Amino acid sequence: MAEAMTLFASGGYEQTTMETIAAAADVSPSTLYRYFPSKDAIVLASFTANTAKFTEVFALRVQDAPVERALARCNLCCTGVEDEDPKRALLVRSILGQSPAARARLWDYLGEQQRGLAEQLAKSLHVAHDDPAVLLTARIAVDVLLTAADIWRASKGAVSSRATAFT
């Protein structure tokens, strides 16, 4: 992933091929494709790891805390990733802005995460998974992360995404 991001930054996302990434990472193209079926998957890897952490943390926290507190803890754990590596985060955001395919994959992935969170919420609250309150809560939880990241990006890193999420 590090080699790919370096290549994207220096040569451009569209111009960088999977074969170039494999060569830079000193792996065969088939090995690279086994782990990352596309450039989009490489770009989204750090993003998806962070949002997947949200549902994992929620599943653990909701066992010993009220739902509201578990959701707040998830936001605390998952916001601020931009603050940790601003250069990379800005590059990923730039690529997402330029690549409709990467952006579409992101929205598909976020929809999956939202559905998974809604299922966990429904289970925790002992209600149906299609309960409107559950669906709205899951959507809002994901939107808090996205909005905090958008505000961070618009400020070019001057405003902490974590601080934004807890304002």
C-alpha positions as CSV (number, residue, x, y, z in Angstrom):
1,M,0.0,0.0,0.0
2,A,2.8,2.4,0.8
3,E,4.5,1.9,-2.5
4,A,1.2,2.4,-4.3
5,M,0.5,5.6,-2.5
6,T,4.0,6.9,-3.3
7,L,3.4,6.1,-7.0
8,F,0.0,7.7,-7.0
9,A,1.4,10.8,-5.4
10,S,4.3,11.1,-7.9
11,G,2.9,9.8,-11.1
12,G,-0.9,10.1,-10.7
13,Y,-3.6,7.6,-9.9
14,E,-4.8,6.9,-13.4
15,Q,-1.3,6.6,-14.9
16,T,-0.1,4.1,-12.2
17,T,-0.7,0.5,-13.2
18,M,-1.0,-2.5,-11.0
19,E,2.1,-3.9,-12.7
20,T,4.1,-0.8,-11.7
21,I,2.9,-1.1,-8.1
22,A,3.8,-4.8,-8.0
23,A,7.3,-4.0,-9.3
24,A,7.8,-1.2,-6.8
25,A,6.6,-3.4,-4.0
26,D,8.9,-6.3,-5.2
27,V,6.0,-8.7,-5.6
28,S,4.6,-10.5,-8.6
29,P,1.5,-9.0,-10.2
30,S,-0.5,-12.1,-9.3
31,T,0.4,-11.7,-5.6
32,L,-0.7,-8.1,-5.7
33,Y,-4.0,-9.0,-7.4
34,R,-4.6,-11.7,-4.8
35,Y,-4.5,-9.1,-2.0
36,F,-5.9,-6.1,-3.9
37,P,-8.0,-6.9,-7.0
38,S,-7.8,-3.3,-8.2
39,K,-6.1,0.1,-7.5
40,D,-9.4,1.2,-5.9
41,A,-9.0,-1.5,-3.3
42,I,-5.5,-0.3,-2.5
43,V,-6.7,3.3,-2.1
44,L,-9.6,2.3,0.1
45,A,-7.7,-0.2,2.2
46,S,-6.8,2.2,5.0
47,F,-10.3,3.8,4.9
48,T,-12.1,0.4,5.0
49,A,-9.9,-0.8,7.9
50,N,-10.8,2.2,9.9
51,T,-14.6,2.0,9.3
52,A,-14.5,-1.8,9.9
53,K,-13.0,-1.0,13.2
54,F,-16.2,1.0,14.0
55,T,-18.5,-2.0,13.9
56,E,-15.9,-4.2,15.7
57,V,-15.6,-1.7,18.6
58,F,-19.3,-1.3,18.7
59,A,-19.9,-5.0,19.0
60,L,-17.4,-5.1,22.0
61,R,-18.6,-1.9,23.7
62,V,-22.3,-2.5,23.5
63,Q,-21.9,-5.7,25.6
64,D,-21.1,-3.6,28.7
65,A,-22.4,-0.1,27.9
66,P,-25.6,1.6,26.7
67,V,-25.9,1.9,22.9
68,E,-25.4,5.6,23.0
69,R,-22.1,5.3,24.9
70,A,-20.9,2.4,22.7
71,L,-21.6,4.6,19.6
72,A,-19.7,7.5,21.1
73,R,-16.8,5.3,21.9
74,C,-16.7,4.1,18.3
75,N,-16.6,7.6,17.1
76,L,-13.8,8.4,19.4
77,C,-11.8,5.3,18.2
78,C,-12.4,5.9,14.5
79,T,-12.2,9.6,14.0
80,G,-8.9,11.3,13.8
81,V,-7.3,8.9,11.3
82,E,-6.8,11.9,9.1
83,D,-4.9,13.7,11.9
84,E,-2.5,10.9,12.2
85,D,-1.3,10.9,8.6
86,P,-2.5,14.0,6.9
87,K,-0.5,13.7,3.7
88,R,-1.9,10.2,3.0
89,A,-5.4,11.2,3.9
90,L,-5.3,14.2,1.6
91,L,-4.0,12.0,-1.2
92,V,-6.7,9.4,-0.7
93,R,-9.4,12.1,-0.6
94,S,-7.9,13.6,-3.8
95,I,-8.0,10.2,-5.6
96,L,-11.6,9.7,-4.5
97,G,-12.5,13.1,-5.9
98,Q,-10.9,12.2,-9.3
99,S,-11.9,8.5,-9.6
100,P,-15.6,7.7,-10.1
101,A,-14.8,4.0,-9.8
102,A,-13.0,4.4,-6.4
103,R,-15.8,6.7,-5.2
104,A,-18.5,4.1,-6.2
105,R,-16.6,1.3,-4.4
106,L,-16.4,3.6,-1.3
107,W,-20.2,4.2,-1.3
108,D,-20.9,0.5,-1.8
109,Y,-18.6,-0.3,1.1
110,L,-20.1,2.4,3.4
111,G,-23.5,1.0,2.6
112,E,-22.4,-2.5,3.7
113,Q,-20.9,-1.0,6.9
114,Q,-24.1,0.9,7.6
115,R,-26.2,-2.3,7.2
116,G,-23.9,-4.2,9.4
117,L,-24.1,-1.6,12.1
118,A,-27.9,-1.5,11.8
119,E,-28.0,-5.3,12.4
120,Q,-25.8,-4.9,15.5
121,L,-27.9,-2.1,16.8
122,A,-31.2,-4.0,16.2
123,K,-29.8,-7.0,18.0
124,S,-28.6,-4.9,20.9
125,L,-31.9,-3.0,21.2
126,H,-34.0,-6.2,20.6
127,V,-35.9,-4.7,17.7
128,A,-36.3,-5.5,14.0
129,H,-33.3,-4.7,11.8
130,D,-35.5,-2.5,9.6
131,D,-36.7,-0.4,12.5
132,P,-36.5,3.2,11.3
133,A,-34.8,4.4,14.5
134,V,-32.1,1.7,13.9
135,L,-31.6,2.6,10.3
136,L,-31.4,6.3,11.0
137,T,-29.0,5.7,13.9
138,A,-26.7,3.6,11.8
139,R,-26.8,6.2,9.0
140,I,-26.0,9.1,11.4
141,A,-23.1,7.2,13.0
142,V,-21.5,6.7,9.6
143,D,-22.3,10.2,8.5
144,V,-20.6,11.6,11.6
145,L,-17.3,9.9,10.5
146,L,-17.7,11.1,6.9
147,T,-18.7,14.7,7.8
148,A,-15.8,15.0,10.3
149,A,-13.4,13.8,7.5
150,D,-14.9,16.2,5.0
151,I,-14.5,19.2,7.3
152,W,-10.9,18.1,8.0
153,R,-10.2,17.9,4.3
154,A,-11.9,21.3,3.6
155,S,-9.7,22.9,6.2
156,K,-6.6,21.1,4.7
157,G,-6.0,19.5,8.1
158,A,-6.3,22.7,10.2
159,V,-9.4,21.4,12.0
160,S,-9.1,18.0,13.8
161,S,-11.6,15.5,12.6
162,R,-11.9,14.0,16.1
163,A,-12.6,17.5,17.6
164,T,-15.2,18.1,14.8
165,A,-17.0,14.8,15.6
166,F,-17.3,15.7,19.2
167,T,-18.4,19.3,18.7
